[in-house]
Amino acid sequence: MIRKFSRCDPESAQTLGKHRARFAWLRWATSLIAVVTILVSLVPVARAESLQALVKRADRILRGKSSAAVVHMEVKTHGYQRAYKMVIWEQDDAGRDRTLVKILGPTSWRGYSTLKIGNQLKFYDPKTNHVQAVGNSMLGDSWMGSHFSNDDLVKETRLAVHYTPSLIEKHVAKNELGQSATFYRIRLTPKPTAPVVWGRIEFDIWQHDELVVPVRCDYFTKAGDNKPARTMRFYGVKEMDGRWVPAEMQITVASKPGEYTRLTYDKLRFDVDIPKSKFTEQAMR
């Protein structure tokens, strides 16, 4: 016999209340599980975006929307030692980079220049008064007999754009300035269609509050290599034009022990007004 519950029946009201409470709890639990599932699925994305932002800030620390710098470059090899003074103008115009590097001295090298506009790279030789266009295949070649490549000088490769970051490890320690900072070691894997010459890069940076500074970059020829083919170190952090930046960087090559190339920023200004005429073949001469 089926019993019918009336609205006035205390027992039926109590039973209905229990059912409603149970259904309400199930709805709440189901919603909570769904929210947790979504949040968990977003964690790897959030981490990747955070690492990408750190890499971008560290990679472009010496650049603003535009910049002008006077730089000394010292090259030491087993065969010779050279010292150059050069001026560098850089501009980011709606994502299209423009860079002009001109040698100021010594006299024997004065007038040599390198121009980059977007993906185009050109060299000017004052002795022949000739401008030569450079293809992507030459980005890894030595620049002015140094251990820096053409790619290093004009930053054709953007680490945050052409590589996918993943965290190797992080820890808290004192930085160069004696501050407590978070240090990251990040693996950079080239994207399938990226125009890059390295199979893998491992990038060391530190972060203190809003400041993100590069410390070291290890470049591996192949993704599976155990030892880097070359290493770039950043140091001499100081304030220049209102920003804290590494004023010195040095590159060494594993196959050439005892050799190095060192860049020292003597002057650096950010967000300067640079006319577009500065980034032309005429300006190279």
TITOR-208151 format. One record per residue (C-alpha): residue in one letter; x, z, y; residue number from 1. Coordinates in nm, 3 decimals. Example, Ala and Ser with C-alpha at 12.3 -4.5 7.8 and 13.67 -1.06 7.14 Angstrom:
2
REC   resn        c1        c3        c2   resi
REC      A     1.230     0.780    -0.450      1
REC      S     1.367     0.714    -0.106      2
REM end
This chain:
285
REC   resn        c1        c3        c2   resi
REC      M     0.000     0.000     0.000      1
REC      I     0.140    -0.105     0.338      2
REC      R     0.112     0.150     0.609      3
REC      K     0.024     0.032     0.959      4
REC      F     0.180     0.221     1.250      5
REC      S    -0.022     0.281     1.558      6
REC      R     0.121     0.329     1.906      7
REC      C    -0.019     0.681     1.906      8
REC      D     0.143     0.773     1.578      9
REC      P     0.443     1.000     1.654     10
REC      E     0.618     0.896     1.333     11
REC      S     0.584     0.525     1.409     12
REC      A     0.712     0.575     1.764     13
REC      Q     1.014     0.765     1.633     14
REC      T     1.087     0.492     1.376     15
REC      L     1.060     0.217     1.637     16
REC      G     1.291     0.411     1.865     17
REC      K     1.553     0.436     1.591     18
REC      H     1.528     0.061     1.524     19
REC      R     1.564    -0.019     1.894     20
REC      A     1.867     0.211     1.924     21
REC      R     2.027     0.052     1.618     22
REC      F     1.968    -0.302     1.752     23
REC      A     2.100    -0.205     2.095     24
REC      W     2.418    -0.063     1.937     25
REC      L     2.466    -0.378     1.728     26
REC      R     2.428    -0.597     2.038     27
REC      W     2.683    -0.383     2.227     28
REC      A     2.929    -0.387     1.935     29
REC      T     2.894    -0.765     1.894     30
REC      S     2.955    -0.819     2.267     31
REC      L     3.258    -0.590     2.260     32
REC      I     3.409    -0.775     1.964     33
REC      A     3.355    -1.109     2.141     34
REC      V     3.521    -0.985     2.460     35
REC      V     3.818    -0.840     2.270     36
REC      T     3.858    -1.166     2.075     37
REC      I     3.867    -1.367     2.399     38
REC      L     4.118    -1.132     2.561     39
REC      V     4.346    -1.137     2.258     40
REC      S     4.337    -1.516     2.249     41
REC      L     4.438    -1.528     2.615     42
REC      V     4.743    -1.301     2.580     43
REC      P     4.987    -1.574     2.464     44
REC      V     4.865    -1.804     2.744     45
REC      A     4.907    -1.533     3.008     46
REC      R     5.257    -1.455     2.880     47
REC      A     5.356    -1.824     2.885     48
REC      E     5.224    -1.867     3.239     49
REC      S     5.409    -1.556     3.353     50
REC      L     5.737    -1.673     3.201     51
REC      Q     5.688    -2.018     3.351     52
REC      A     5.638    -1.865     3.696     53
REC      L     5.952    -1.653     3.660     54
REC      V     6.156    -1.954     3.548     55
REC      K     6.030    -2.163     3.839     56
REC      R     6.113    -1.896     4.097     57
REC      A     6.459    -1.837     3.953     58
REC      D     6.536    -2.207     3.917     59
REC      R     6.441    -2.284     4.277     60
REC      I     6.571    -1.970     4.445     61
REC      L     6.818    -2.166     4.659     62
REC      R     6.551    -2.408     4.775     63
REC      G     6.249    -2.375     5.001     64
REC      K     6.014    -2.647     5.121     65
REC      S     6.333    -2.765     5.283     66
REC      S     6.685    -2.630     5.317     67
REC      A     7.025    -2.708     5.466     68
REC      A     7.350    -2.562     5.335     69
REC      V     7.725    -2.576     5.383     70
REC      V     7.897    -2.525     5.051     71
REC      H     8.254    -2.499     4.920     72
REC      M     8.329    -2.632     4.572     73
REC      E     8.645    -2.539     4.384     74
REC      V     8.739    -2.736     4.073     75
REC      K     9.006    -2.614     3.832     76
REC      T     9.111    -2.821     3.532     77
REC      H     9.432    -2.843     3.326     78
REC      G     9.518    -3.163     3.510     79
REC      Y     9.431    -3.083     3.873     80
REC      Q     9.278    -2.843     4.123     81
REC      R     9.051    -2.960     4.402     82
REC      A     8.852    -2.801     4.682     83
REC      Y     8.565    -2.971     4.862     84
REC      K     8.350    -2.880     5.158     85
REC      M     8.008    -3.038     5.165     86
REC      V     7.671    -3.026     5.334     87
REC      I     7.346    -3.038     5.137     88
REC      W     7.002    -3.124     5.276     89
REC      E     6.701    -3.077     5.051     90
REC      Q     6.330    -3.133     5.103     91
REC      D     6.023    -3.103     4.880     92
REC      D     5.763    -3.344     5.015     93
REC      A     5.439    -3.299     4.817     94
REC      G     5.634    -3.256     4.494     95
REC      R     5.869    -3.547     4.561     96
REC      D     6.217    -3.402     4.599     97
REC      R     6.468    -3.545     4.840     98
REC      T     6.834    -3.441     4.836     99
REC      L     7.138    -3.566     5.026    100
REC      V     7.487    -3.431     4.951    101
REC      K     7.774    -3.541     5.178    102
REC      I     8.142    -3.455     5.138    103
REC      L     8.294    -3.322     5.461    104
REC      G     8.646    -3.264     5.334    105
REC      P     8.924    -3.295     5.243    106
REC      T     8.998    -3.613     5.438    107
REC      S     9.068    -3.820     5.127    108
REC      W     8.713    -3.754     5.000    109
REC      R     8.527    -3.737     5.330    110
REC      G     8.217    -3.958     5.343    111
REC      Y     8.128    -3.971     4.974    112
REC      S     7.759    -3.894     4.932    113
REC      T     7.482    -3.861     4.677    114
REC      L     7.115    -3.930     4.751    115
REC      K     6.815    -3.843     4.538    116
REC      I     6.459    -3.946     4.620    117
REC      G     6.208    -3.865     4.350    118
REC      N     6.351    -4.007     4.028    119
REC      Q     6.598    -4.236     4.205    120
REC      L     6.965    -4.137     4.231    121
REC      K     7.230    -4.319     4.435    122
REC      F     7.601    -4.280     4.514    123
REC      Y     7.787    -4.402     4.820    124
REC      D     8.159    -4.485     4.814    125
REC      P     8.299    -4.508     5.171    126
REC      K     8.612    -4.689     5.050    127
REC      T     8.408    -4.986     4.928    128
REC      N     8.106    -4.925     5.154    129
REC      H     7.896    -4.971     4.842    130
REC      V     7.580    -4.789     4.728    131
REC      Q     7.531    -4.764     4.353    132
REC      A     7.204    -4.677     4.182    133
REC      V     7.231    -4.436     3.890    134
REC      G     7.012    -4.438     3.580    135
REC      N     6.891    -4.141     3.378    136
REC      S     7.167    -4.207     3.125    137
REC      M     7.423    -4.099     3.387    138
REC      L     7.259    -3.769     3.480    139
REC      G     7.491    -3.583     3.243    140
REC      D     7.809    -3.741     3.388    141
REC      S     8.058    -3.538     3.591    142
REC      W     8.004    -3.523     3.967    143
REC      M     8.319    -3.569     4.180    144
REC      G     8.545    -3.472     3.890    145
REC      S     8.384    -3.129     3.861    146
REC      H     8.219    -2.955     3.567    147
REC      F     7.883    -3.000     3.736    148
REC      S     7.681    -3.301     3.634    149
REC      N     7.491    -3.539     3.858    150
REC      D     7.177    -3.365     3.738    151
REC      D     7.307    -3.022     3.851    152
REC      L     7.381    -3.136     4.202    153
REC      V     7.047    -3.301     4.270    154
REC      K     6.832    -3.089     4.035    155
REC      E     6.660    -3.384     3.870    156
REC      T     6.565    -3.152     3.587    157
REC      R     6.310    -2.881     3.669    158
REC      L     6.325    -2.606     3.414    159
REC      A     5.964    -2.496     3.463    160
REC      V     5.836    -2.854     3.440    161
REC      H     6.048    -3.014     3.169    162
REC      Y     6.087    -2.715     2.936    163
REC      T     5.850    -2.476     2.757    164
REC      P     5.954    -2.109     2.791    165
REC      S     5.942    -1.839     2.526    166
REC      L     6.068    -1.482     2.553    167
REC      I     6.376    -1.386     2.351    168
REC      E     6.407    -1.029     2.481    169
REC      K     6.370    -0.813     2.789    170
REC      H     6.502    -0.475     2.899    171
REC      V     6.541    -0.258     3.206    172
REC      A     6.887    -0.205     3.357    173
REC      K     7.072    -0.197     3.689    174
REC      N     7.113    -0.530     3.862    175
REC      E     7.407    -0.650     4.071    176
REC      L     7.269    -0.463     4.371    177
REC      G     7.243    -0.133     4.182    178
REC      Q     6.864    -0.153     4.159    179
REC      S     6.655    -0.089     3.850    180
REC      A     6.538    -0.433     3.737    181
REC      T     6.372    -0.599     3.441    182
REC      F     6.606    -0.845     3.269    183
REC      Y     6.466    -1.139     3.072    184
REC      R     6.635    -1.376     2.830    185
REC      I     6.416    -1.684     2.795    186
REC      R     6.444    -1.974     2.556    187
REC      L     6.363    -2.311     2.712    188
REC      T     6.259    -2.585     2.471    189
REC      P     6.240    -2.940     2.609    190
REC      K     5.898    -3.100     2.619    191
REC      P     5.865    -3.412     2.400    192
REC      T     5.871    -3.664     2.685    193
REC      A     6.101    -3.474     2.923    194
REC      P     6.398    -3.674     3.063    195
REC      V     6.658    -3.407     2.979    196
REC      V     6.999    -3.404     2.814    197
REC      W     6.995    -3.055     2.655    198
REC      G     6.840    -2.964     2.323    199
REC      R     6.788    -2.602     2.429    200
REC      I     6.859    -2.373     2.724    201
REC      E     6.872    -1.994     2.726    202
REC      F     6.807    -1.853     3.073    203
REC      D     6.888    -1.497     3.185    204
REC      I     6.710    -1.367     3.496    205
REC      W     6.623    -1.034     3.652    206
REC      Q     6.322    -0.923     3.852    207
REC      H     6.303    -0.640     4.103    208
REC      D     5.967    -0.613     4.281    209
REC      E     5.902    -0.965     4.413    210
REC      L     6.263    -1.080     4.385    211
REC      V     6.356    -1.300     4.087    212
REC      V     6.723    -1.396     4.049    213
REC      P     6.903    -1.613     3.790    214
REC      V     7.202    -1.455     3.615    215
REC      R     7.315    -1.698     3.348    216
REC      C     7.220    -2.029     3.190    217
REC      D     7.349    -2.131     2.847    218
REC      Y     7.313    -2.500     2.766    219
REC      F     7.300    -2.615     2.401    220
REC      T     7.354    -2.979     2.308    221
REC      K     7.120    -2.951     2.009    222
REC      A     6.829    -2.713     1.959    223
REC      G     6.986    -2.561     1.648    224
REC      D     7.338    -2.507     1.787    225
REC      N     7.475    -2.152     1.768    226
REC      K     7.714    -2.178     2.063    227
REC      P     7.640    -2.322     2.408    228
REC      A     7.825    -2.634     2.521    229
REC      R     7.848    -2.490     2.871    230
REC      T     7.750    -2.183     3.070    231
REC      M     7.648    -2.140     3.433    232
REC      R     7.672    -1.794     3.594    233
REC      F     7.513    -1.681     3.921    234
REC      Y     7.646    -1.389     4.125    235
REC      G     7.733    -1.270     4.475    236
REC      V     7.371    -1.187     4.558    237
REC      K     7.330    -1.137     4.932    238
REC      E     7.083    -1.200     5.212    239
REC      M     7.095    -1.547     5.365    240
REC      D     6.843    -1.658     5.624    241
REC      G     6.612    -1.369     5.534    242
REC      R     6.621    -1.421     5.156    243
REC      W     6.826    -1.256     4.883    244
REC      V     7.002    -1.528     4.684    245
REC      P     7.307    -1.568     4.458    246
REC      A     7.564    -1.713     4.698    247
REC      E     7.803    -1.815     4.419    248
REC      M     7.773    -1.994     4.089    249
REC      Q     8.035    -2.091     3.836    250
REC      I     8.020    -2.328     3.543    251
REC      T     8.246    -2.331     3.237    252
REC      V     8.260    -2.571     2.943    253
REC      A     8.319    -2.447     2.588    254
REC      S     8.542    -2.742     2.499    255
REC      K     8.765    -2.683     2.805    256
REC      P     8.872    -2.317     2.802    257
REC      G     9.035    -2.196     3.122    258
REC      E     8.864    -2.459     3.336    259
REC      Y     8.578    -2.401     3.577    260
REC      T     8.394    -2.524     3.884    261
REC      R     8.272    -2.274     4.141    262
REC      L     8.022    -2.326     4.423    263
REC      T     8.007    -2.087     4.719    264
REC      Y     7.733    -2.106     4.979    265
REC      D     7.885    -2.043     5.322    266
REC      K     7.568    -2.115     5.519    267
REC      L     7.210    -2.158     5.405    268
REC      R     6.891    -2.207     5.600    269
REC      F     6.541    -2.242     5.460    270
REC      D     6.234    -2.436     5.580    271
REC      V     6.426    -2.634     5.840    272
REC      D     6.285    -2.944     6.007    273
REC      I     6.463    -3.241     5.845    274
REC      P     6.359    -3.592     5.949    275
REC      K     6.283    -3.835     5.667    276
REC      S     6.548    -4.065     5.809    277
REC      K     6.804    -3.819     5.674    278
REC      F     6.718    -3.931     5.320    279
REC      T     6.801    -4.300     5.350    280
REC      E     7.089    -4.526     5.252    281
REC      Q     7.178    -4.551     5.620    282
REC      A     7.220    -4.174     5.635    283
REC      M     7.452    -4.185     5.335    284
REC      R     7.708    -4.384     5.534    285
REM end
